[in-house]
Amino acid sequence: MITAIVPIMLIVGLGFLLESRLRQETRTLAQVSIYVLLPALVFTSLLTTELTLGEALPLIALVLLLTAVLWIIGKGVSKLRRYGQEEESVFLITTMFMNAGNMGMPVAFYAFGERGLDIAVIWVLCINTLTNFIAIYYVSRHRGGGLQAIRTVFTLPTLYAAAVALVMRCLGLGLPSLLLQPIQMLGRAVIPVAQLLLGIQLAKARTQIGDHLPQTILPNFIRLALSPAIAFALVLLLGVEGVAAKAAILLAGMPTAVNMAIYATEFELRPRRIATVVFTSTLASFVTLSALLFLLG
């Protein structure tokens, strides 16, 4: 439990300190992660993973069902509380989408090793695809809709890296170690870089926290407590077992995705409120994820 959380806290803390002392330009680091490191990790993980299609499909179904259930809960709460369109969008994106990349992959790797990382990669692929469609729609609909989301999906190299890896597996093709090893090295680099980037983004977000703390309680509860509880029920329903089940429950309990704060700023959807949820849920997650790891054994 401690060995899975402490390394992440240290590297995230380093990124936080770096931003506090020296102002960092995160866009270049984020672009390197999105366009180089993450595609490399996705490609090598899918090409070399021991996960079978029979193991991957229930995980994909679990992500889709979890997202659907969280959407239903979010819509229900929005109706009960009579939220307007913008308020509903804020509530939905802060509860539906977890930080599976910056936080989820490192935690899964430290907790469950290579198999945990392979599961996290499948999860990240699903969540990123959903984010590019659903989240961008909700953050932009107050400005006329989210048709740009479709274009965004097809500009990201991760999708193509996954497709190439899957085709190669189906054809029984591999790569010589001369090519595979440097790609694997790039893929592994995404874990510490993602943690540093998370720390830097949290340091930036802390300056945006105003009078929004009371509004973070319910989204944080749904994201950190209710979401893994729903995942536990879905694991039983879908018959997912072993490390895959534990990793799925753990990934479901990740804090609100940092990208939500970035999108909120870009599309001017109450960025201070969303940054506060991201910041507080991430800090609280160090406690809730430790507890979750203890319960998962």
C-alpha positions as CSV (number, residue, x, y, z in Angstrom):
1,M,0.0,0.0,0.0
2,I,2.7,2.5,1.1
3,T,5.0,1.4,-1.7
4,A,2.4,2.2,-4.3
5,I,1.4,5.7,-3.1
6,V,4.6,7.2,-1.6
7,P,6.6,7.2,-4.9
8,I,3.7,9.0,-6.6
9,M,3.4,11.5,-3.9
10,L,7.2,12.3,-4.0
11,I,7.2,12.8,-7.8
12,V,4.0,14.8,-7.9
13,G,5.3,16.8,-5.0
14,L,8.5,17.5,-6.9
15,G,6.5,18.8,-9.8
16,F,4.4,21.0,-7.4
17,L,7.6,22.4,-5.9
18,L,9.1,23.0,-9.3
19,E,6.2,25.1,-10.4
20,S,6.1,26.9,-7.1
21,R,9.8,27.9,-7.5
22,L,10.1,28.3,-11.2
23,R,7.2,29.0,-13.5
24,Q,6.8,26.1,-16.0
25,E,5.3,26.0,-19.5
26,T,3.3,22.8,-19.4
27,R,2.1,22.8,-22.9
28,T,5.4,21.4,-24.4
29,L,5.6,18.7,-21.7
30,A,1.9,17.8,-22.2
31,Q,2.4,17.6,-26.0
32,V,5.5,15.3,-25.6
33,S,3.4,13.1,-23.4
34,I,0.3,13.0,-25.7
35,Y,2.1,12.8,-29.0
36,V,5.2,10.7,-28.2
37,L,5.3,9.0,-24.8
38,L,1.7,7.8,-24.4
39,P,1.5,6.4,-28.0
40,A,4.8,4.5,-27.4
41,L,3.4,3.0,-24.2
42,V,0.1,2.1,-25.8
43,F,1.9,0.5,-28.8
44,T,4.3,-1.6,-26.8
45,S,1.8,-2.6,-24.1
46,L,-0.7,-3.8,-26.6
47,L,1.9,-5.5,-28.7
48,T,3.6,-7.4,-25.8
49,T,0.8,-7.7,-23.2
50,E,-0.2,-11.1,-21.9
51,L,-3.9,-9.9,-21.6
52,T,-6.1,-11.9,-24.0
53,L,-9.0,-10.5,-25.9
54,G,-11.3,-12.4,-23.6
55,E,-9.8,-10.5,-20.6
56,A,-9.7,-7.1,-22.3
57,L,-13.4,-7.1,-23.5
58,P,-14.9,-7.3,-20.0
59,L,-12.6,-4.4,-18.9
60,I,-13.8,-2.3,-21.9
61,A,-17.4,-3.2,-21.0
62,L,-16.7,-2.2,-17.4
63,V,-15.4,1.3,-18.4
64,L,-18.4,1.9,-20.6
65,L,-20.9,0.7,-18.0
66,L,-19.2,2.7,-15.2
67,T,-19.3,5.8,-17.3
68,A,-23.0,5.2,-18.2
69,V,-24.0,4.7,-14.5
70,L,-22.1,7.9,-13.4
71,W,-23.8,9.8,-16.2
72,I,-27.2,8.6,-15.0
73,I,-26.3,9.6,-11.4
74,G,-25.0,13.0,-12.6
75,K,-28.2,13.7,-14.6
76,G,-30.4,12.6,-11.7
77,V,-28.6,14.9,-9.2
78,S,-28.7,17.8,-11.7
79,K,-32.5,17.4,-12.0
80,L,-33.0,17.1,-8.3
81,R,-30.9,20.2,-7.6
82,R,-32.4,22.0,-10.6
83,Y,-29.0,22.8,-12.1
84,G,-28.8,25.0,-15.2
85,Q,-26.9,23.8,-18.3
86,E,-23.5,25.1,-17.2
87,E,-23.9,23.8,-13.7
88,E,-24.9,20.4,-15.0
89,S,-21.9,20.3,-17.3
90,V,-19.5,21.1,-14.5
91,F,-21.0,18.4,-12.3
92,L,-21.0,15.7,-15.0
93,I,-17.4,16.2,-16.2
94,T,-16.0,16.3,-12.6
95,T,-17.7,13.1,-11.6
96,M,-17.6,11.0,-14.8
97,F,-13.9,11.3,-15.8
98,M,-11.1,10.1,-13.7
99,N,-7.4,10.8,-13.9
100,A,-6.5,7.4,-15.4
101,G,-3.3,8.6,-17.1
102,N,-1.3,10.9,-14.8
103,M,-2.5,9.1,-11.7
104,G,-4.0,5.8,-12.7
105,M,-1.2,4.3,-14.7
106,P,1.5,4.9,-12.0
107,V,-0.7,3.6,-9.2
108,A,-1.6,0.5,-11.1
109,F,2.0,-0.1,-12.0
110,Y,3.4,0.4,-8.5
111,A,0.6,-1.7,-7.0
112,F,0.3,-4.6,-9.5
113,G,3.4,-4.4,-11.7
114,E,3.4,-4.9,-15.5
115,R,0.0,-6.6,-15.5
116,G,-1.5,-3.6,-13.7
117,L,0.0,-1.3,-16.2
118,D,-1.4,-3.3,-19.1
119,I,-4.9,-3.1,-17.6
120,A,-4.4,0.7,-17.0
121,V,-3.4,1.2,-20.7
122,I,-6.7,-0.5,-21.8
123,W,-8.6,1.8,-19.3
124,V,-6.8,4.9,-20.5
125,L,-7.6,4.2,-24.1
126,C,-11.3,3.8,-23.3
127,I,-11.5,6.9,-21.0
128,N,-9.5,9.1,-23.5
129,T,-11.9,8.1,-26.3
130,L,-14.9,8.9,-24.1
131,T,-13.4,12.1,-22.9
132,N,-12.7,13.3,-26.4
133,F,-16.4,12.8,-27.3
134,I,-18.4,13.3,-24.1
135,A,-16.3,15.7,-22.0
136,I,-15.6,18.0,-24.8
137,Y,-19.3,18.1,-25.7
138,Y,-20.2,19.1,-22.2
139,V,-17.5,21.7,-21.7
140,S,-18.3,23.3,-25.1
141,R,-22.1,22.9,-25.5
142,H,-22.7,26.3,-24.0
143,R,-20.8,27.7,-26.9
144,G,-22.6,25.8,-29.6
145,G,-21.8,22.1,-29.3
146,G,-18.9,19.7,-29.5
147,L,-18.6,18.6,-33.1
148,Q,-14.8,19.4,-32.8
149,A,-14.6,16.4,-30.6
150,I,-14.8,14.0,-33.5
151,R,-11.9,15.7,-35.3
152,T,-9.9,15.7,-32.1
153,V,-10.1,11.9,-31.7
154,F,-8.7,11.4,-35.1
155,T,-5.8,13.8,-34.6
156,L,-4.4,11.9,-31.6
157,P,-1.7,9.3,-32.5
158,T,-2.6,7.1,-29.6
159,L,-5.6,5.7,-31.6
160,Y,-3.3,4.8,-34.5
161,A,-0.6,3.3,-32.2
162,A,-3.3,1.1,-30.7
163,A,-4.6,0.1,-34.2
164,V,-1.1,-0.8,-35.5
165,A,-0.3,-2.8,-32.4
166,L,-3.6,-4.8,-32.6
167,V,-3.1,-5.5,-36.4
168,M,0.4,-6.7,-35.7
169,R,-0.8,-9.0,-33.0
170,C,-3.5,-10.4,-35.2
171,L,-0.9,-11.1,-38.0
172,G,1.6,-12.6,-35.5
173,L,4.1,-9.9,-36.3
174,G,6.7,-8.5,-33.9
175,L,9.5,-5.9,-33.8
176,P,13.2,-6.6,-33.5
177,S,14.6,-5.6,-30.1
178,L,16.7,-2.9,-31.8
179,L,13.4,-1.1,-32.5
180,L,11.2,-2.4,-29.6
181,Q,13.5,-1.4,-26.8
182,P,13.8,2.4,-27.6
183,I,10.0,2.5,-28.0
184,Q,9.5,0.7,-24.7
185,M,11.9,3.2,-23.0
186,L,9.8,6.1,-24.4
187,G,6.7,4.5,-23.2
188,R,8.0,4.0,-19.6
189,A,9.0,7.6,-19.5
190,V,5.3,8.6,-19.6
191,I,4.9,7.5,-16.0
192,P,7.3,9.9,-14.2
193,V,6.6,12.7,-16.8
194,A,2.8,12.4,-16.2
195,Q,3.4,12.6,-12.4
196,L,5.6,15.7,-12.8
197,L,3.0,17.3,-15.0
198,L,0.3,16.5,-12.5
199,G,2.3,18.2,-9.8
200,I,2.9,21.3,-12.0
201,Q,-0.8,21.5,-12.9
202,L,-1.9,21.2,-9.3
203,A,0.5,24.0,-8.3
204,K,-1.1,26.2,-11.0
205,A,-4.6,25.2,-10.0
206,R,-4.0,26.1,-6.3
207,T,-4.0,29.8,-7.3
208,Q,-7.5,29.5,-8.8
209,I,-9.2,28.2,-5.6
210,G,-11.6,30.7,-4.3
211,D,-15.0,30.2,-2.6
212,H,-15.7,26.9,-4.3
213,L,-14.7,24.4,-1.6
214,P,-18.3,23.6,-0.4
215,Q,-19.2,22.7,-4.0
216,T,-16.4,20.1,-4.2
217,I,-17.8,17.7,-1.5
218,L,-20.4,15.9,-3.6
219,P,-18.3,15.5,-6.7
220,N,-15.4,14.3,-4.6
221,F,-17.6,11.7,-2.8
222,I,-18.9,10.4,-6.1
223,R,-15.4,10.3,-7.8
224,L,-13.4,8.8,-4.9
225,A,-16.0,6.6,-3.0
226,L,-19.1,5.9,-5.1
227,S,-17.3,5.3,-8.4
228,P,-15.1,2.4,-7.0
229,A,-18.1,1.0,-5.2
230,I,-20.0,0.9,-8.6
231,A,-16.9,-0.7,-10.2
232,F,-16.9,-3.4,-7.5
233,A,-20.6,-4.2,-8.4
234,L,-19.7,-4.3,-12.1
235,V,-16.7,-6.5,-11.5
236,L,-19.0,-9.1,-9.9
237,L,-21.6,-8.6,-12.6
238,L,-19.1,-9.1,-15.5
239,G,-17.1,-11.9,-13.8
240,V,-13.8,-10.0,-13.8
241,E,-11.4,-11.6,-11.3
242,G,-7.9,-11.4,-9.9
243,V,-5.5,-8.6,-10.6
244,A,-7.8,-7.3,-13.3
245,A,-10.7,-6.9,-10.9
246,K,-8.5,-5.1,-8.3
247,A,-6.9,-2.8,-10.8
248,A,-10.3,-1.9,-12.3
249,I,-11.7,-1.0,-8.9
250,L,-8.6,1.0,-8.1
251,L,-8.7,2.9,-11.4
252,A,-12.4,3.7,-10.9
253,G,-11.4,5.5,-7.6
254,M,-9.0,7.9,-9.3
255,P,-9.5,11.7,-8.7
256,T,-11.1,14.0,-11.3
257,A,-9.0,14.2,-14.5
258,V,-6.7,17.2,-14.7
259,N,-7.7,17.6,-18.4
260,M,-11.1,18.8,-17.1
261,A,-9.5,21.9,-15.7
262,I,-7.6,22.4,-19.0
263,Y,-10.8,22.0,-21.0
264,A,-12.8,24.3,-18.7
265,T,-10.2,27.0,-19.1
266,E,-10.2,26.6,-22.9
267,F,-14.0,26.7,-23.2
268,E,-14.6,29.1,-20.3
269,L,-16.8,26.8,-18.3
270,R,-16.3,27.9,-14.7
271,P,-12.6,27.1,-14.6
272,R,-12.0,28.1,-11.0
273,R,-14.8,25.7,-9.8
274,I,-13.4,22.8,-11.8
275,A,-9.8,23.5,-10.9
276,T,-10.9,23.4,-7.2
277,V,-12.5,20.0,-7.7
278,V,-9.4,18.6,-9.5
279,F,-7.1,20.0,-6.8
280,T,-9.1,18.8,-3.8
281,S,-10.0,15.4,-5.2
282,T,-6.3,14.7,-6.0
283,L,-5.1,15.6,-2.5
284,A,-7.9,13.6,-1.0
285,S,-7.2,10.6,-3.3
286,F,-3.8,10.0,-1.5
287,V,-5.9,9.0,1.5
288,T,-8.8,7.2,-0.3
289,L,-6.5,5.3,-2.6
290,S,-4.4,4.1,0.3
291,A,-7.6,2.9,2.0
292,L,-8.7,1.3,-1.3
293,L,-5.4,-0.6,-1.7
294,F,-5.7,-1.8,1.9
295,L,-9.2,-3.1,1.3
296,L,-8.2,-4.8,-2.0
297,G,-5.3,-6.5,-0.2
